[in-house]
């Protein structure tokens, strides 16, 4: 197992080195993912409970390999390079590899819906999103995915019905629902509703402004803390 992890680390180092030097080589990422599946299979052959949840891959290895961070970057690479069949395959494999009882795979399901839609399988994507949103009406990523799926089918009325279930006149854009506002902005750009497009854009801009102010306050607090720790002024 240690040899496999060492090899995995070599793959991840090559992945990030390539990124730093502007080299695009998805084959290295693919090899790393295939090896990760081998590590999981090998671990479960000796212990069926090995890494039942994704986060346990890091937890059980004292966070030596940052598996979750690397997987997020891998999915981003597939998305960025518009490798949608590969993205679909990886998402489906991840959904099957783990139980997802303690951490829910919303981001992976969102990417799966995107991958289906961008392969031209718009009806399949929409039905997937409808089932997902129906099961999880409090999940903003499910709602956003359904909005995008309906936009792809040019069902602007259906997309707006979803938007109105989550965004009313007094709904404030926050960290919890900004993905829905972003999807709504896309809808109103597509259907030509300039008034609602501006309303969504203003709400997102206000959210970004508040987020920026919050981050600045956090940075100032960090600097104040460091000043307090200094042995001299």
PyMOL commands that set and color helices and strands:
alter all, ss='L'
color gray80, all
select helices_A, chain A and resi 2-20+26-46+55-59+67-80+84-97+106-117+122-135+140-152+156-166+178-191+194-229
alter helices_A, ss='H'
color red, helices_A
deselect
rebuild
show_as cartoon
